[in-house]
């Protein structure tokens, strides 16, 4: 058996083609430049060796160290293959490199998948909103009543007749500007936190602490108008569809899922900037239509912010009221 072979080597990085001596060493195929005299140019382990193209009788043999490596070793004949057969069993089962056409197809497929994912990401909110709009109002009202009952369970309601009557008159006056003639329910929970919440189906919950923190009826009207804005735009139902999906929401409405798991989820869902902006805009519109001052909400939040802007979270139903984005806010 021969101990060395003559051939040509290209390192895959430059166009240089060097005459080399190839030795079958114990560690692998040693490729050396006999004129350089500074050690092997490369050592290719036998298990990594691949034939670049099928060997033909009398034709040169081109070898590579794995098909991902651009370096090539060219030998004038195939006699080396006989000696390499036992050392490199996978040599004659070359791994084909992807053609440019295949790479292009893969790139197009990957790009298509990315485009589809982006489409779902951007198109789901409007699609979810369309689904929420198609849900019958009776179903939404039922869900809202269930959620309100779950949130108020174990808490006393503020039911002083003069206060309830005044709040009813104010909410009716504001709701008329939004075209809401029935179904709006406003309740005050006897808790000290400064907070408010609009559930699906026209259910609005105010906490006693919020009313006590207000210095005028205009400020209470501003907060209430903001929550009625959420109701008018059906933000509660739209948020549930966006975050829970249609299947789970249908189970909840039909009684097939535990509502107790849904109410806490709804409370943790922060309305999007889009929804908050819509509610702010509707609040100003409703206040103006009712002949009330439109700066009460902004003054209320500005004063709370000056006092620290942090609200208690000890109540199981409390969540921070977000800073409004309406004209006049500073």
C-alpha positions as CSV (number, residue, x, y, z in Angstrom):
1,X,0.0,0.0,0.0
2,X,1.1,3.5,-0.7
3,X,1.9,5.8,2.2
4,X,1.3,9.1,0.4
5,X,-0.4,10.6,-2.6
6,X,0.1,13.7,-4.7
7,X,-2.7,16.1,-5.4
8,X,-3.9,19.7,-5.3
9,X,-5.5,21.6,-2.5
10,X,-7.8,24.6,-2.4
11,X,-8.6,26.0,1.1
12,X,-12.0,27.4,-0.1
13,X,-11.0,30.9,1.1
14,X,-8.8,32.0,-1.8
15,X,-8.4,31.0,-5.4
16,X,-4.9,29.6,-4.8
17,X,-4.4,26.0,-5.9
18,X,-1.4,24.3,-4.1
19,X,0.4,21.2,-4.9
20,X,0.3,19.0,-1.8
21,X,1.3,15.6,-0.5
22,X,-1.5,13.6,1.2
23,X,-0.6,11.1,3.9
24,X,-2.9,8.6,5.5
25,X,-2.0,9.2,9.2
26,X,-3.6,7.5,12.2
27,X,-5.5,10.7,13.1
28,X,-6.8,11.4,9.6
29,X,-5.9,12.6,6.2
30,X,-2.9,14.9,6.5
31,X,-2.5,17.5,3.7
32,X,0.9,19.2,3.5
33,X,2.8,21.5,1.2
34,X,6.2,19.9,0.7
35,X,7.7,23.3,-0.2
36,X,6.4,25.0,2.9
37,X,7.9,22.7,5.5
38,X,5.8,24.1,8.3
39,X,3.5,21.2,9.1
40,X,0.2,20.1,7.6
41,X,-2.1,22.6,5.9
42,X,-5.0,20.6,7.3
43,X,-5.9,17.3,8.9
44,X,-9.2,15.8,7.9
45,X,-10.6,13.1,10.2
46,X,-11.6,10.0,8.3
47,X,-15.2,10.1,9.6
48,X,-15.6,13.6,8.0
49,X,-14.4,12.7,4.6
50,X,-16.9,12.9,1.7
51,X,-16.6,12.5,-2.1
52,X,-17.7,15.7,-3.8
53,X,-19.0,13.9,-6.9
54,X,-19.2,10.2,-7.9
55,X,-15.8,8.8,-8.9
56,X,-15.4,7.8,-12.5
57,X,-12.7,5.4,-13.8
58,X,-9.6,7.4,-14.9
59,X,-11.1,10.7,-13.6
60,X,-9.6,12.8,-10.8
61,X,-11.2,12.4,-7.3
62,X,-12.3,15.4,-5.4
63,X,-12.7,15.1,-1.6
64,X,-14.0,17.4,1.0
65,X,-14.1,17.6,4.8
66,X,-17.9,17.4,5.2
67,X,-20.0,19.1,2.6
68,X,-20.4,22.3,4.6
69,X,-16.6,23.0,4.2
70,X,-15.6,24.8,1.0
71,X,-12.1,23.4,1.0
72,X,-11.4,20.8,-1.7
73,X,-8.7,18.1,-2.2
74,X,-8.2,16.9,-5.8
75,X,-6.2,13.7,-6.5
76,X,-5.3,12.5,-10.1
77,X,-6.9,9.1,-9.7
78,X,-9.2,7.0,-7.5
79,X,-6.6,4.6,-6.1
80,X,-6.8,6.4,-2.7
81,X,-10.4,5.4,-2.3
82,X,-9.5,1.7,-2.0
83,X,-7.1,2.5,0.9
84,X,-9.7,4.8,2.5
85,X,-12.6,2.3,2.3
86,X,-11.9,0.7,5.7
87,X,-10.9,4.0,7.5
88,X,-13.8,6.1,6.1
89,X,-16.9,3.9,5.8
90,X,-19.1,6.9,4.9
91,X,-16.8,8.2,2.2
92,X,-18.8,6.8,-0.7
93,X,-22.1,8.0,0.7
94,X,-21.7,11.7,0.1
95,X,-24.1,14.2,1.6
96,X,-25.4,16.4,-1.2
97,X,-25.3,20.1,-0.7
98,X,-28.5,21.9,-1.2
99,X,-28.7,23.4,-4.6
100,X,-29.2,27.1,-5.0
101,X,-32.7,26.4,-6.2
102,X,-33.4,24.3,-3.1
103,X,-31.9,27.0,-0.9
104,X,-34.1,29.6,-2.7
105,X,-37.2,27.5,-2.1
106,X,-36.3,27.1,1.5
107,X,-35.8,30.8,1.9
108,X,-39.2,31.5,0.2
109,X,-40.9,29.0,2.5
110,X,-39.3,30.5,5.5
111,X,-40.3,34.0,4.4
112,X,-43.8,32.8,3.7
113,X,-44.1,31.3,7.2
114,X,-42.8,34.6,8.7
115,X,-45.3,36.6,6.7
116,X,-48.1,34.3,7.8
117,X,-47.1,34.7,11.4
118,X,-46.9,38.5,11.0
119,X,-50.3,38.5,9.3
120,X,-51.8,36.5,12.3
121,X,-50.2,38.9,14.7
122,X,-51.5,42.0,13.0
123,X,-54.8,40.7,11.7
124,X,-56.0,38.9,14.9
125,X,-57.0,42.1,16.8
126,X,-59.4,43.4,14.1
127,X,-60.6,39.8,13.5
128,X,-61.2,39.4,17.3
129,X,-63.0,42.7,17.4
130,X,-65.3,41.6,14.6
131,X,-66.1,38.4,16.4
132,X,-66.8,40.3,19.6
133,X,-69.1,42.7,17.8
134,X,-71.0,39.7,16.4
135,X,-71.6,38.2,19.9
136,X,-75.3,38.8,20.8
137,X,-75.8,41.6,23.4
138,X,-77.9,39.2,25.5
139,X,-74.9,36.9,25.8
140,X,-72.6,39.8,26.7
141,X,-75.1,41.1,29.3
142,X,-75.3,37.6,30.9
143,X,-71.5,37.3,31.0
144,X,-71.2,40.8,32.5
145,X,-73.7,40.1,35.2
146,X,-71.9,36.9,36.2
147,X,-68.5,38.7,36.3
148,X,-69.9,41.6,38.3
149,X,-71.5,39.2,40.8
150,X,-68.2,37.3,41.1
151,X,-66.3,40.5,41.7
152,X,-68.7,41.9,44.3
153,X,-69.1,38.7,46.2
154,X,-68.1,39.1,49.8
155,X,-68.0,42.9,49.6
156,X,-70.7,45.3,50.8
157,X,-72.3,47.7,48.3
158,X,-72.8,51.4,49.0
159,X,-76.6,51.6,48.9
160,X,-77.3,54.9,50.5
161,X,-80.5,56.0,48.6
162,X,-79.5,59.7,47.9
163,X,-76.1,58.6,46.7
164,X,-77.5,55.8,44.5
165,X,-80.1,58.1,43.1
166,X,-77.6,60.8,42.2
167,X,-75.2,58.3,40.6
168,X,-78.1,56.8,38.6
169,X,-79.1,60.2,37.3
170,X,-75.5,61.0,36.3
171,X,-74.9,57.7,34.6
172,X,-78.2,57.9,32.7
173,X,-77.3,61.4,31.5
174,X,-73.9,60.3,30.2
175,X,-75.2,57.0,28.7
176,X,-77.8,58.9,26.7
177,X,-75.0,60.6,24.8
178,X,-73.5,57.2,23.9
179,X,-76.8,55.9,22.7
180,X,-77.1,53.5,25.7
181,X,-80.7,53.5,26.7
182,X,-80.8,50.4,28.9
183,X,-78.5,47.7,30.4
184,X,-76.1,50.1,32.1
185,X,-75.5,49.1,35.8
186,X,-73.3,51.2,38.0
187,X,-72.5,50.0,41.5
188,X,-70.2,51.3,44.3
189,X,-68.3,48.8,46.3
190,X,-67.5,49.7,49.9
191,X,-63.7,49.5,49.6
192,X,-61.2,52.3,50.3
193,X,-59.1,51.9,47.2
194,X,-59.2,54.5,44.4
195,X,-60.4,52.4,41.5
196,X,-63.0,51.8,38.8
197,X,-63.7,49.0,36.4
198,X,-65.9,48.4,33.4
199,X,-67.0,44.8,32.7
200,X,-68.7,43.5,29.6
201,X,-72.4,44.1,29.2
202,X,-72.6,47.6,30.7
203,X,-71.4,46.6,34.3
204,X,-69.5,49.4,35.9
205,X,-67.9,49.1,39.3
206,X,-66.7,52.1,41.3
207,X,-64.9,51.8,44.6
208,X,-65.9,54.0,47.5
209,X,-62.3,55.3,47.8
210,X,-62.5,56.9,44.3
211,X,-65.7,58.8,45.1
212,X,-64.2,60.0,48.4
213,X,-61.0,61.2,46.7
214,X,-62.9,63.3,44.2
215,X,-63.3,66.9,45.1
216,X,-66.2,67.7,42.8
217,X,-69.0,66.0,40.9
218,X,-67.2,66.9,37.7
219,X,-64.3,64.6,38.7
220,X,-66.7,61.7,39.4
221,X,-68.4,62.4,36.1
222,X,-65.1,62.3,34.3
223,X,-64.2,58.9,35.7
224,X,-67.7,57.6,35.0
225,X,-67.7,58.9,31.5
226,X,-64.4,57.2,30.8
227,X,-65.8,53.8,32.0
228,X,-69.0,54.4,30.0
229,X,-66.6,55.0,27.0
230,X,-65.2,51.5,27.6
231,X,-68.8,50.1,27.7
232,X,-69.8,52.0,24.5
233,X,-66.8,50.6,22.6
234,X,-67.3,47.1,24.0
235,X,-63.7,47.0,25.2
236,X,-64.4,44.4,27.9
237,X,-65.7,41.8,25.4
238,X,-63.1,42.7,22.8
239,X,-60.3,42.2,25.3
240,X,-61.7,38.8,26.3
241,X,-61.9,37.6,22.7
242,X,-58.4,38.9,22.0
243,X,-56.8,37.2,25.0
244,X,-59.0,34.1,25.6
245,X,-59.9,33.2,22.1
246,X,-63.3,32.3,20.8
247,X,-63.5,28.7,22.0
248,X,-62.9,29.4,25.7
249,X,-65.1,32.4,25.6
250,X,-68.0,30.4,24.1
251,X,-67.5,27.8,26.9
252,X,-67.8,30.6,29.5
253,X,-70.9,32.1,27.9
254,X,-72.5,28.7,27.5
255,X,-71.6,27.6,31.1
256,X,-69.1,25.0,30.1
257,X,-66.1,26.7,31.8
258,X,-65.6,28.1,35.3
259,X,-66.3,31.8,35.3
260,X,-64.3,32.1,38.5
261,X,-61.2,31.6,36.3
262,X,-62.2,34.3,33.9
263,X,-63.0,37.2,36.1
264,X,-59.4,37.4,37.6
265,X,-58.1,37.1,34.0
266,X,-60.2,40.1,32.9
267,X,-58.9,42.2,35.8
268,X,-55.3,41.5,34.9
269,X,-55.9,42.5,31.2
270,X,-54.6,46.0,30.8
271,X,-56.6,47.8,28.1
272,X,-54.5,48.5,25.1
273,X,-53.4,52.1,24.3
274,X,-55.9,52.0,21.5
275,X,-58.8,51.2,23.9
276,X,-57.7,53.7,26.5
277,X,-57.5,56.4,23.8
278,X,-60.9,55.5,22.5
279,X,-62.4,55.7,26.0
280,X,-60.7,59.0,26.7
281,X,-62.2,60.4,23.4
282,X,-65.6,59.1,24.2
283,X,-65.5,60.5,27.7
284,X,-64.8,64.1,26.5
285,X,-67.6,63.6,23.9
286,X,-70.1,62.3,26.5
287,X,-69.3,65.0,29.0
288,X,-69.8,67.7,26.4
289,X,-73.1,66.3,25.2
290,X,-74.3,66.2,28.8
291,X,-73.3,69.8,29.3
292,X,-70.7,69.0,31.9
293,X,-67.1,70.2,32.3
294,X,-64.7,68.0,30.3
295,X,-61.6,68.7,32.4
296,X,-62.7,66.9,35.6
297,X,-61.0,63.6,34.8
298,X,-57.7,65.3,34.0
299,X,-57.8,67.4,37.2
300,X,-58.6,64.3,39.2
301,X,-55.7,62.3,38.0
302,X,-53.3,65.3,38.1
303,X,-54.1,65.7,41.8
304,X,-53.6,62.0,42.5
305,X,-50.3,62.0,40.7
306,X,-49.1,65.0,42.8
307,X,-49.9,62.9,45.9
308,X,-47.8,60.0,44.7
309,X,-49.8,58.4,42.0
310,X,-49.7,54.9,43.7
311,X,-52.9,53.1,44.5
312,X,-53.6,50.2,47.0
313,X,-53.7,46.7,45.6
314,X,-54.9,44.9,48.7
315,X,-58.4,44.3,47.4
316,X,-58.9,41.2,45.2
317,X,-60.7,43.3,42.7
318,X,-58.5,46.4,42.6
319,X,-56.3,47.4,39.8
320,X,-54.6,50.7,39.1
321,X,-56.6,53.3,37.1
322,X,-54.4,54.2,34.2
323,X,-53.4,57.7,33.6
324,X,-55.7,59.2,31.0
325,X,-54.6,60.5,27.6
326,X,-57.0,63.3,26.9
327,X,-56.9,66.9,26.0
328,X,-55.9,69.0,29.0
329,X,-53.7,66.4,30.7
330,X,-50.5,67.7,32.0
